[in-house]
Amino acid sequence: MKNVIPVKGMSCGGCKAAVEKAVGRVPGVTSAQASLEKAELAVEYDEKKAALEDIKAAVREAGYTAD
Ligand SMILES: [Cu+2]
């Protein structure tokens, strides 16, 4: 399953890396690519193991806003 989530609050490469790392740790996530320019996160995951809400929660725990 692929999804794109709007993420607010990323302002540099460190933020991008932090979001990707946090989401990459969610079980079932196979790919996480954040874009500073678009203020979004492209994520691929196994929907049997991870829910979109878990991914958003990981973004929020890292300190950013996920719609
Ligand atoms: Cu930053």
N, CA, C, O and the ligand as a Tripos MOL2 file, in Angstrom:
@<TRIPOS>MOLECULE
protein
  269   267    68     0     0
PROTEIN
NO_CHARGES

@<TRIPOS>ATOM
      1 N           0.8490   -1.1910    0.0000 N.3       1 MET1
      2 CA          0.0000    0.0000    0.0000 C.3       1 MET1
      3 C           0.8830    1.2390    0.0000 C.2       1 MET1
      4 O           1.8590    1.3210    0.7460 O.2       1 MET1
      5 N           0.5310    2.1970   -0.8410 N.am      2 LYS2
      6 CA          1.2750    3.4630   -0.8940 C.3       2 LYS2
      7 C           0.3600    4.5880   -0.4830 C.2       2 LYS2
      8 O          -0.8340    4.5780   -0.7790 O.2       2 LYS2
      9 N           0.9330    5.5650    0.2070 N.am      3 ASN3
     10 CA          0.1390    6.7030    0.6130 C.3       3 ASN3
     11 C           1.0290    7.9340    0.7000 C.2       3 ASN3
     12 O           2.2390    7.8230    0.8960 O.2       3 ASN3
     13 N           0.4280    9.0990    0.5540 N.am      4 VAL4
     14 CA          1.1520   10.3580    0.7230 C.3       4 VAL4
     15 C           0.4400   11.1540    1.8070 C.2       4 VAL4
     16 O          -0.7600   11.4160    1.7260 O.2       4 VAL4
     17 N           1.2080   11.5300    2.8200 N.am      5 ILE5
     18 CA          0.6360   12.2350    3.9650 C.3       5 ILE5
     19 C           1.2160   13.6510    4.0220 C.2       5 ILE5
     20 O           2.4340   13.8080    3.9470 O.2       5 ILE5
     21 N           0.3890   14.6730    4.1500 N.am      6 PRO6
     22 CA          0.9230   16.0240    4.3580 C.3       6 PRO6
     23 C           1.5910   16.1070    5.7330 C.2       6 PRO6
     24 O           1.0070   15.7120    6.7420 O.2       6 PRO6
     25 N           2.8160   16.6220    5.7600 N.am      7 VAL7
     26 CA          3.5490   16.7660    7.0280 C.3       7 VAL7
     27 C           3.9920   18.2210    7.1640 C.2       7 VAL7
     28 O           4.6810   18.7590    6.2970 O.2       7 VAL7
     29 N           3.5850   18.8440    8.2670 N.am      8 LYS8
     30 CA          3.9780   20.2290    8.5030 C.3       8 LYS8
     31 C           5.0740   20.2920    9.5470 C.2       8 LYS8
     32 O           5.1270   19.4610   10.4540 O.2       8 LYS8
     33 N           5.9510   21.2820    9.4180 N.am      9 GLY9
     34 CA          6.9610   21.5260   10.4410 C.3       9 GLY9
     35 C           8.3770   21.1490   10.0380 C.2       9 GLY9
     36 O           9.3240   21.4370   10.7700 O.2       9 GLY9
     37 N           8.5370   20.5080    8.8830 N.am     10 MET10
     38 CA          9.8970   20.1400    8.4470 C.3      10 MET10
     39 C          10.5530   21.3660    7.8150 C.2      10 MET10
     40 O          10.0020   21.9780    6.9000 O.2      10 MET10
     41 N          11.7540   21.7170    8.3250 N.am     11 SER11
     42 CA         12.3990   22.9220    7.7960 C.3      11 SER11
     43 C          13.8060   22.6830    7.2670 C.2      11 SER11
     44 O          14.4000   23.5980    6.6950 O.2      11 SER11
     45 N          14.3570   21.4900    7.4380 N.am     12 CYS12
     46 CA         15.7020   21.2420    6.9410 C.3      12 CYS12
     47 C          15.8970   19.7450    6.7120 C.2      12 CYS12
     48 O          14.9930   18.9450    6.9530 O.2      12 CYS12
     49 N          17.0900   19.3820    6.2430 N.am     13 GLY13
     50 CA         17.3750   17.9810    5.9800 C.3      13 GLY13
     51 C          17.3120   17.1220    7.2300 C.2      13 GLY13
     52 O          16.9920   15.9350    7.1660 O.2      13 GLY13
     53 N          17.6230   17.7370    8.3770 N.am     14 GLY14
     54 CA         17.5610   17.0000    9.6360 C.3      14 GLY14
     55 C          16.1250   16.5920    9.9570 C.2      14 GLY14
     56 O          15.8760   15.4830   10.4300 O.2      14 GLY14
     57 N          15.1850   17.4970    9.6960 N.am     15 CYS15
     58 CA         13.7700   17.2080    9.9290 C.3      15 CYS15
     59 C          13.3210   16.0790    9.0110 C.2      15 CYS15
     60 O          12.6460   15.1400    9.4330 O.2      15 CYS15
     61 N          13.7080   16.1930    7.7580 N.am     16 LYS16
     62 CA         13.3490   15.1740    6.7590 C.3      16 LYS16
     63 C          13.8540   13.8080    7.2170 C.2      16 LYS16
     64 O          13.1190   12.8210    7.1810 O.2      16 LYS16
     65 N          15.1170   13.7620    7.6480 N.am     17 ALA17
     66 CA         15.7120   12.5030    8.1020 C.3      17 ALA17
     67 C          15.0120   11.9920    9.3510 C.2      17 ALA17
     68 O          14.8030   10.7870    9.4970 O.2      17 ALA17
     69 N          14.6440   12.9050   10.2590 N.am     18 ALA18
     70 CA         13.9860   12.4950   11.5080 C.3      18 ALA18
     71 C          12.6240   11.8580   11.2140 C.2      18 ALA18
     72 O          12.2580   10.8470   11.8130 O.2      18 ALA18
     73 N          11.8850   12.4620   10.2890 N.am     19 VAL19
     74 CA         10.5670   11.9180    9.9260 C.3      19 VAL19
     75 C          10.7330   10.5450    9.2690 C.2      19 VAL19
     76 O          10.0120    9.6010    9.5920 O.2      19 VAL19
     77 N          11.6760   10.4500    8.3570 N.am     20 GLU20
     78 CA         11.8930    9.1780    7.6510 C.3      20 GLU20
     79 C          12.3190    8.0800    8.6230 C.2      20 GLU20
     80 O          11.8820    6.9340    8.5140 O.2      20 GLU20
     81 N          13.1880    8.4500    9.5840 N.am     21 LYS21
     82 CA         13.6610    7.4660   10.5510 C.3      21 LYS21
     83 C          12.5230    7.0040   11.4610 C.2      21 LYS21
     84 O          12.3630    5.8110   11.7150 O.2      21 LYS21
     85 N          11.7390    7.9610   11.9440 N.am     22 ALA22
     86 CA         10.6390    7.6240   12.8600 C.3      22 ALA22
     87 C           9.6190    6.7230   12.1750 C.2      22 ALA22
     88 O           9.1590    5.7370   12.7500 O.2      22 ALA22
     89 N           9.2760    7.0730   10.9490 N.am     23 VAL23
     90 CA          8.2690    6.2850   10.2330 C.3      23 VAL23
     91 C           8.8540    4.9370    9.8010 C.2      23 VAL23
     92 O           8.1510    3.9270    9.7790 O.2      23 VAL23
     93 N          10.1440    4.9310    9.4600 N.am     24 GLY24
     94 CA         10.8020    3.6870    9.0640 C.3      24 GLY24
     95 C          10.8160    2.6440   10.1780 C.2      24 GLY24
     96 O          10.9270    1.4460    9.9180 O.2      24 GLY24
     97 N          10.7020    3.1100   11.4170 N.am     25 ARG25
     98 CA         10.7050    2.1890   12.5600 C.3      25 ARG25
     99 C           9.3390    1.5500   12.8030 C.2      25 ARG25
    100 O           9.2400    0.5790   13.5530 O.2      25 ARG25
    101 N           8.3000    2.0750   12.1880 N.am     26 VAL26
    102 CA          6.9610    1.4940   12.3900 C.3      26 VAL26
    103 C           6.9200    0.1170   11.7230 C.2      26 VAL26
    104 O           7.2100    0.0020   10.5330 O.2      26 VAL26
    105 N           6.5620   -0.9320   12.4810 N.am     27 PRO27
    106 CA          6.5250   -2.2730   11.8910 C.3      27 PRO27
    107 C           5.5740   -2.3220   10.6910 C.2      27 PRO27
    108 O           4.4360   -1.8590   10.7670 O.2      27 PRO27
    109 N           6.0560   -2.8860    9.5910 N.am     28 GLY28
    110 CA          5.2250   -3.0060    8.3920 C.3      28 GLY28
    111 C           5.5430   -1.9560    7.3460 C.2      28 GLY28
    112 O           5.1430   -2.0890    6.1900 O.2      28 GLY28
    113 N           6.2740   -0.8930    7.7480 N.am     29 VAL29
    114 CA          6.6460    0.1490    6.7960 C.3      29 VAL29
    115 C           7.8800   -0.3120    6.0200 C.2      29 VAL29
    116 O           8.8850   -0.6930    6.6190 O.2      29 VAL29
    117 N           7.8050   -0.2770    4.6930 N.am     30 THR30
    118 CA          8.9260   -0.7300    3.8750 C.3      30 THR30
    119 C           9.6850    0.4340    3.2490 C.2      30 THR30
    120 O          10.8450    0.2810    2.8660 O.2      30 THR30
    121 N           9.0400    1.6010    3.1400 N.am     31 SER31
    122 CA          9.7120    2.7530    2.5490 C.3      31 SER31
    123 C           9.0890    4.0400    3.0570 C.2      31 SER31
    124 O           7.8660    4.1530    3.1350 O.2      31 SER31
    125 N           9.9310    5.0160    3.4070 N.am     32 ALA32
    126 CA          9.4420    6.3290    3.8480 C.3      32 ALA32
    127 C          10.3210    7.3960    3.2130 C.2      32 ALA32
    128 O          11.5290    7.4260    3.4480 O.2      32 ALA32
    129 N           9.7270    8.2670    2.4140 N.am     33 GLN33
    130 CA         10.4570    9.3280    1.7250 C.3      33 GLN33
    131 C           9.7590   10.6540    1.9850 C.2      33 GLN33
    132 O           8.6340   10.8730    1.5340 O.2      33 GLN33
    133 N          10.4300   11.5320    2.7100 N.am     34 ALA34
    134 CA          9.8390   12.8360    3.0010 C.3      34 ALA34
    135 C          10.3230   13.8560    1.9800 C.2      34 ALA34
    136 O          11.4400   13.7600    1.4720 O.2      34 ALA34
    137 N           9.4770   14.8250    1.6890 N.am     35 SER35
    138 CA          9.8450   15.9230    0.7940 C.3      35 SER35
    139 C           9.6620   17.2480    1.5230 C.2      35 SER35
    140 O           8.5630   17.5810    1.9680 O.2      35 SER35
    141 N          10.7660   18.0040    1.6400 N.am     36 LEU36
    142 CA         10.6860   19.3240    2.2780 C.3      36 LEU36
    143 C           9.8760   20.2860    1.4130 C.2      36 LEU36
    144 O           9.0530   21.0490    1.9190 O.2      36 LEU36
    145 N          10.1190   20.2410    0.1030 N.am     37 GLU37
    146 CA          9.4890   21.1810   -0.8300 C.3      37 GLU37
    147 C           7.9720   21.0090   -0.8350 C.2      37 GLU37
    148 O           7.2160   21.9810   -0.8280 O.2      37 GLU37
    149 N           7.5480   19.7440   -0.8470 N.am     38 LYS38
    150 CA          6.1100   19.4770   -0.9320 C.3      38 LYS38
    151 C           5.4590   19.3850    0.4370 C.2      38 LYS38
    152 O           4.2330   19.3410    0.5420 O.2      38 LYS38
    153 N           6.2750   19.3560    1.4920 N.am     39 ALA39
    154 CA          5.7700   19.1880    2.8620 C.3      39 ALA39
    155 C           4.8930   17.9520    2.9620 C.2      39 ALA39
    156 O           3.7580   18.0000    3.4370 O.2      39 ALA39
    157 N           5.4610   16.8320    2.4940 N.am     40 GLU40
    158 CA          4.6960   15.5970    2.5660 C.3      40 GLU40
    159 C           5.6210   14.4000    2.7210 C.2      40 GLU40
    160 O           6.8350   14.4830    2.5380 O.2      40 GLU40
    161 N           4.9960   13.2900    3.0640 N.am     41 LEU41
    162 CA          5.7190   12.0410    3.2590 C.3      41 LEU41
    163 C           5.0790   10.9740    2.3720 C.2      41 LEU41
    164 O           3.8780   10.7160    2.4520 O.2      41 LEU41
    165 N           5.9040   10.3610    1.5270 N.am     42 ALA42
    166 CA          5.4370    9.2320    0.7220 C.3      42 ALA42
    167 C           5.8430    7.9700    1.4680 C.2      42 ALA42
    168 O           7.0190    7.7640    1.7710 O.2      42 ALA42
    169 N           4.8730    7.1410    1.7550 N.am     43 VAL43
    170 CA          5.1480    5.9540    2.5510 C.3      43 VAL43
    171 C           4.5690    4.7120    1.8810 C.2      43 VAL43
    172 O           3.4740    4.7370    1.3190 O.2      43 VAL43
    173 N           5.3400    3.6240    1.9570 N.am     44 GLU44
    174 CA          4.8480    2.3310    1.4860 C.3      44 GLU44
    175 C           4.8220    1.4030    2.6790 C.2      44 GLU44
    176 O           5.7700    1.3600    3.4630 O.2      44 GLU44
    177 N           3.7370    0.6620    2.8160 N.am     45 TYR45
    178 CA          3.6150   -0.2050    3.9850 C.3      45 TYR45
    179 C           2.6850   -1.3750    3.7060 C.2      45 TYR45
    180 O           1.8620   -1.3640    2.7910 O.2      45 TYR45
    181 N           2.8660   -2.3810    4.5440 N.am     46 ASP46
    182 CA          1.9810   -3.5510    4.5010 C.3      46 ASP46
    183 C           0.7800   -3.2320    5.3820 C.2      46 ASP46
    184 O           0.9060   -3.1350    6.6030 O.2      46 ASP46
    185 N          -0.3610   -3.0710    4.7730 N.am     47 GLU47
    186 CA         -1.5320   -2.6250    5.5400 C.3      47 GLU47
    187 C          -2.0380   -3.6950    6.5130 C.2      47 GLU47
    188 O          -2.9050   -3.4220    7.3430 O.2      47 GLU47
    189 N          -1.4990   -4.9030    6.4120 N.am     48 LYS48
    190 CA         -1.8550   -5.9340    7.3970 C.3      48 LYS48
    191 C          -1.0740   -5.7260    8.6950 C.2      48 LYS48
    192 O          -1.4860   -6.1830    9.7610 O.2      48 LYS48
    193 N           0.0630   -5.0270    8.5880 N.am     49 LYS49
    194 CA          0.9160   -4.8350    9.7680 C.3      49 LYS49
    195 C           0.8820   -3.4110   10.3040 C.2      49 LYS49
    196 O           1.0490   -3.1910   11.5030 O.2      49 LYS49
    197 N           0.6670   -2.4520    9.4220 N.am     50 ALA50
    198 CA          0.6950   -1.0510    9.8470 C.3      50 ALA50
    199 C          -0.5630   -0.3400    9.3650 C.2      50 ALA50
    200 O          -1.0220   -0.5510    8.2430 O.2      50 ALA50
    201 N          -1.1080    0.5030   10.2310 N.am     51 ALA51
    202 CA         -2.2500    1.3310    9.8430 C.3      51 ALA51
    203 C          -1.7390    2.7410    9.5790 C.2      51 ALA51
    204 O          -0.7280    3.1650   10.1390 O.2      51 ALA51
    205 N          -2.4470    3.4520    8.7270 N.am     52 LEU52
    206 CA         -2.0540    4.8290    8.4190 C.3      52 LEU52
    207 C          -1.9770    5.6550    9.7120 C.2      52 LEU52
    208 O          -1.1360    6.5440    9.8480 O.2      52 LEU52
    209 N          -2.8550    5.3470   10.6350 N.am     53 GLU53
    210 CA         -2.8670    6.0940   11.9050 C.3      53 GLU53
    211 C          -1.5700    5.8650   12.7090 C.2      53 GLU53
    212 O          -1.0950    6.7680   13.3980 O.2      53 GLU53
    213 N          -1.0070    4.6520   12.6120 N.am     54 ASP54
    214 CA          0.2670    4.3600   13.2930 C.3      54 ASP54
    215 C           1.3870    5.2110   12.6860 C.2      54 ASP54
    216 O           2.2630    5.7040   13.3970 O.2      54 ASP54
    217 N           1.3430    5.3720   11.3820 N.am     55 ILE55
    218 CA          2.3630    6.1450   10.6690 C.3      55 ILE55
    219 C           2.2520    7.6240   11.0490 C.2      55 ILE55
    220 O           3.2530    8.2910   11.3090 O.2      55 ILE55
    221 N           1.0270    8.1100   11.0750 N.am     56 LYS56
    222 CA          0.8140    9.5120   11.4890 C.3      56 LYS56
    223 C           1.2560    9.7210   12.9270 C.2      56 LYS56
    224 O           1.8300   10.7580   13.2580 O.2      56 LYS56
    225 N           0.9890    8.7360   13.7870 N.am     57 ALA57
    226 CA          1.3850    8.8440   15.2020 C.3      57 ALA57
    227 C           2.9020    8.9410   15.3060 C.2      57 ALA57
    228 O           3.4170    9.6990   16.1290 O.2      57 ALA57
    229 N           3.6230    8.1850   14.4830 N.am     58 ALA58
    230 CA          5.0910    8.2260   14.5100 C.3      58 ALA58
    231 C           5.5930    9.6030   14.0810 C.2      58 ALA58
    232 O           6.5610   10.1180   14.6410 O.2      58 ALA58
    233 N           4.9370   10.1940   13.0930 N.am     59 VAL59
    234 CA          5.3170   11.5430   12.6490 C.3      59 VAL59
    235 C           5.1060   12.5350   13.7890 C.2      59 VAL59
    236 O           5.9490   13.3950   14.0420 O.2      59 VAL59
    237 N           3.9860   12.4060   14.4640 N.am     60 ARG60
    238 CA          3.6680   13.3290   15.5680 C.3      60 ARG60
    239 C           4.6330   13.1450   16.7240 C.2      60 ARG60
    240 O           5.0630   14.1220   17.3380 O.2      60 ARG60
    241 N           4.9760   11.8960   17.0260 N.am     61 GLU61
    242 CA          5.9200   11.6330   18.1180 C.3      61 GLU61
    243 C           7.2850   12.2320   17.8130 C.2      61 GLU61
    244 O           8.0160   12.6160   18.7250 O.2      61 GLU61
    245 N           7.6270   12.3120   16.5390 N.am     62 ALA62
    246 CA          8.9120   12.8980   16.1480 C.3      62 ALA62
    247 C           8.8660   14.4270   16.2480 C.2      62 ALA62
    248 O           9.9000   15.0880   16.1480 O.2      62 ALA62
    249 N           7.6660   14.9890   16.4440 N.am     63 GLY63
    250 CA          7.5460   16.4210   16.6610 C.3      63 GLY63
    251 C           6.9870   17.2150   15.4850 C.2      63 GLY63
    252 O           7.1020   18.4400   15.4420 O.2      63 GLY63
    253 N           6.3830   16.5100   14.5350 N.am     64 TYR64
    254 CA          5.8380   17.1910   13.3560 C.3      64 TYR64
    255 C           4.3350   16.9550   13.2700 C.2      64 TYR64
    256 O           3.7800   16.1160   13.9780 O.2      64 TYR64
    257 N           3.6940   17.7060   12.3940 N.am     65 THR65
    258 CA          2.2430   17.6010   12.2750 C.3      65 THR65
    259 C           1.8770   16.7690   11.0580 C.2      65 THR65
    260 O           2.3110   17.0610    9.9440 O.2      65 THR65
    261 N           1.0840   15.7420   11.2730 N.am     66 ALA66
    262 CA          0.5900   14.9080   10.1700 C.3      66 ALA66
    263 C          -0.9130   15.0540   10.0960 C.2      66 ALA66
    264 O          -1.6090   14.8100   11.0820 O.2      66 ALA66
    265 N          -1.4100   15.4370    8.9740 N.am     67 ASP67
    266 CA         -2.8680   15.6150    8.8130 C.3      67 ASP67
    267 C          -3.5940   14.2790    8.8190 C.2      67 ASP67
    268 O          -4.8180   14.2410    8.6940 O.2      67 ASP67
    269 CU         15.1610   20.5960   10.6220 Cu       68 CU68
@<TRIPOS>BOND
     1     1     2 1
     2     2     3 1
     3     3     4 2
     4     3     5 am
     5     5     6 1
     6     6     7 1
     7     7     8 2
     8     7     9 am
     9     9    10 1
    10    10    11 1
    11    11    12 2
    12    11    13 am
    13    13    14 1
    14    14    15 1
    15    15    16 2
    16    15    17 am
    17    17    18 1
    18    18    19 1
    19    19    20 2
    20    19    21 am
    21    21    22 1
    22    22    23 1
    23    23    24 2
    24    23    25 am
    25    25    26 1
    26    26    27 1
    27    27    28 2
    28    27    29 am
    29    29    30 1
    30    30    31 1
    31    31    32 2
    32    31    33 am
    33    33    34 1
    34    34    35 1
    35    35    36 2
    36    35    37 am
    37    37    38 1
    38    38    39 1
    39    39    40 2
    40    39    41 am
    41    41    42 1
    42    42    43 1
    43    43    44 2
    44    43    45 am
    45    45    46 1
    46    46    47 1
    47    47    48 2
    48    47    49 am
    49    49    50 1
    50    50    51 1
    51    51    52 2
    52    51    53 am
    53    53    54 1
    54    54    55 1
    55    55    56 2
    56    55    57 am
    57    57    58 1
    58    58    59 1
    59    59    60 2
    60    59    61 am
    61    61    62 1
    62    62    63 1
    63    63    64 2
    64    63    65 am
    65    65    66 1
    66    66    67 1
    67    67    68 2
    68    67    69 am
    69    69    70 1
    70    70    71 1
    71    71    72 2
    72    71    73 am
    73    73    74 1
    74    74    75 1
    75    75    76 2
    76    75    77 am
    77    77    78 1
    78    78    79 1
    79    79    80 2
    80    79    81 am
    81    81    82 1
    82    82    83 1
    83    83    84 2
    84    83    85 am
    85    85    86 1
    86    86    87 1
    87    87    88 2
    88    87    89 am
    89    89    90 1
    90    90    91 1
    91    91    92 2
    92    91    93 am
    93    93    94 1
    94    94    95 1
    95    95    96 2
    96    95    97 am
    97    97    98 1
    98    98    99 1
    99    99   100 2
   100    99   101 am
   101   101   102 1
   102   102   103 1
   103   103   104 2
   104   103   105 am
   105   105   106 1
   106   106   107 1
   107   107   108 2
   108   107   109 am
   109   109   110 1
   110   110   111 1
   111   111   112 2
   112   111   113 am
   113   113   114 1
   114   114   115 1
   115   115   116 2
   116   115   117 am
   117   117   118 1
   118   118   119 1
   119   119   120 2
   120   119   121 am
   121   121   122 1
   122   122   123 1
   123   123   124 2
   124   123   125 am
   125   125   126 1
   126   126   127 1
   127   127   128 2
   128   127   129 am
   129   129   130 1
   130   130   131 1
   131   131   132 2
   132   131   133 am
   133   133   134 1
   134   134   135 1
   135   135   136 2
   136   135   137 am
   137   137   138 1
   138   138   139 1
   139   139   140 2
   140   139   141 am
   141   141   142 1
   142   142   143 1
   143   143   144 2
   144   143   145 am
   145   145   146 1
   146   146   147 1
   147   147   148 2
   148   147   149 am
   149   149   150 1
   150   150   151 1
   151   151   152 2
   152   151   153 am
   153   153   154 1
   154   154   155 1
   155   155   156 2
   156   155   157 am
   157   157   158 1
   158   158   159 1
   159   159   160 2
   160   159   161 am
   161   161   162 1
   162   162   163 1
   163   163   164 2
   164   163   165 am
   165   165   166 1
   166   166   167 1
   167   167   168 2
   168   167   169 am
   169   169   170 1
   170   170   171 1
   171   171   172 2
   172   171   173 am
   173   173   174 1
   174   174   175 1
   175   175   176 2
   176   175   177 am
   177   177   178 1
   178   178   179 1
   179   179   180 2
   180   179   181 am
   181   181   182 1
   182   182   183 1
   183   183   184 2
   184   183   185 am
   185   185   186 1
   186   186   187 1
   187   187   188 2
   188   187   189 am
   189   189   190 1
   190   190   191 1
   191   191   192 2
   192   191   193 am
   193   193   194 1
   194   194   195 1
   195   195   196 2
   196   195   197 am
   197   197   198 1
   198   198   199 1
   199   199   200 2
   200   199   201 am
   201   201   202 1
   202   202   203 1
   203   203   204 2
   204   203   205 am
   205   205   206 1
   206   206   207 1
   207   207   208 2
   208   207   209 am
   209   209   210 1
   210   210   211 1
   211   211   212 2
   212   211   213 am
   213   213   214 1
   214   214   215 1
   215   215   216 2
   216   215   217 am
   217   217   218 1
   218   218   219 1
   219   219   220 2
   220   219   221 am
   221   221   222 1
   222   222   223 1
   223   223   224 2
   224   223   225 am
   225   225   226 1
   226   226   227 1
   227   227   228 2
   228   227   229 am
   229   229   230 1
   230   230   231 1
   231   231   232 2
   232   231   233 am
   233   233   234 1
   234   234   235 1
   235   235   236 2
   236   235   237 am
   237   237   238 1
   238   238   239 1
   239   239   240 2
   240   239   241 am
   241   241   242 1
   242   242   243 1
   243   243   244 2
   244   243   245 am
   245   245   246 1
   246   246   247 1
   247   247   248 2
   248   247   249 am
   249   249   250 1
   250   250   251 1
   251   251   252 2
   252   251   253 am
   253   253   254 1
   254   254   255 1
   255   255   256 2
   256   255   257 am
   257   257   258 1
   258   258   259 1
   259   259   260 2
   260   259   261 am
   261   261   262 1
   262   262   263 1
   263   263   264 2
   264   263   265 am
   265   265   266 1
   266   266   267 1
   267   267   268 2
@<TRIPOS>SUBSTRUCTURE
     1 MET1         2 RESIDUE 1 A MET
     2 LYS2         6 RESIDUE 1 A LYS
     3 ASN3        10 RESIDUE 1 A ASN
     4 VAL4        14 RESIDUE 1 A VAL
     5 ILE5        18 RESIDUE 1 A ILE
     6 PRO6        22 RESIDUE 1 A PRO
     7 VAL7        26 RESIDUE 1 A VAL
     8 LYS8        30 RESIDUE 1 A LYS
     9 GLY9        34 RESIDUE 1 A GLY
    10 MET10       38 RESIDUE 1 A MET
    11 SER11       42 RESIDUE 1 A SER
    12 CYS12       46 RESIDUE 1 A CYS
    13 GLY13       50 RESIDUE 1 A GLY
    14 GLY14       54 RESIDUE 1 A GLY
    15 CYS15       58 RESIDUE 1 A CYS
    16 LYS16       62 RESIDUE 1 A LYS
    17 ALA17       66 RESIDUE 1 A ALA
    18 ALA18       70 RESIDUE 1 A ALA
    19 VAL19       74 RESIDUE 1 A VAL
    20 GLU20       78 RESIDUE 1 A GLU
    21 LYS21       82 RESIDUE 1 A LYS
    22 ALA22       86 RESIDUE 1 A ALA
    23 VAL23       90 RESIDUE 1 A VAL
    24 GLY24       94 RESIDUE 1 A GLY
    25 ARG25       98 RESIDUE 1 A ARG
    26 VAL26      102 RESIDUE 1 A VAL
    27 PRO27      106 RESIDUE 1 A PRO
    28 GLY28      110 RESIDUE 1 A GLY
    29 VAL29      114 RESIDUE 1 A VAL
    30 THR30      118 RESIDUE 1 A THR
    31 SER31      122 RESIDUE 1 A SER
    32 ALA32      126 RESIDUE 1 A ALA
    33 GLN33      130 RESIDUE 1 A GLN
    34 ALA34      134 RESIDUE 1 A ALA
    35 SER35      138 RESIDUE 1 A SER
    36 LEU36      142 RESIDUE 1 A LEU
    37 GLU37      146 RESIDUE 1 A GLU
    38 LYS38      150 RESIDUE 1 A LYS
    39 ALA39      154 RESIDUE 1 A ALA
    40 GLU40      158 RESIDUE 1 A GLU
    41 LEU41      162 RESIDUE 1 A LEU
    42 ALA42      166 RESIDUE 1 A ALA
    43 VAL43      170 RESIDUE 1 A VAL
    44 GLU44      174 RESIDUE 1 A GLU
    45 TYR45      178 RESIDUE 1 A TYR
    46 ASP46      182 RESIDUE 1 A ASP
    47 GLU47      186 RESIDUE 1 A GLU
    48 LYS48      190 RESIDUE 1 A LYS
    49 LYS49      194 RESIDUE 1 A LYS
    50 ALA50      198 RESIDUE 1 A ALA
    51 ALA51      202 RESIDUE 1 A ALA
    52 LEU52      206 RESIDUE 1 A LEU
    53 GLU53      210 RESIDUE 1 A GLU
    54 ASP54      214 RESIDUE 1 A ASP
    55 ILE55      218 RESIDUE 1 A ILE
    56 LYS56      222 RESIDUE 1 A LYS
    57 ALA57      226 RESIDUE 1 A ALA
    58 ALA58      230 RESIDUE 1 A ALA
    59 VAL59      234 RESIDUE 1 A VAL
    60 ARG60      238 RESIDUE 1 A ARG
    61 GLU61      242 RESIDUE 1 A GLU
    62 ALA62      246 RESIDUE 1 A ALA
    63 GLY63      250 RESIDUE 1 A GLY
    64 TYR64      254 RESIDUE 1 A TYR
    65 THR65      258 RESIDUE 1 A THR
    66 ALA66      262 RESIDUE 1 A ALA
    67 ASP67      266 RESIDUE 1 A ASP
    68 CU68       269 GROUP 0 **** ****
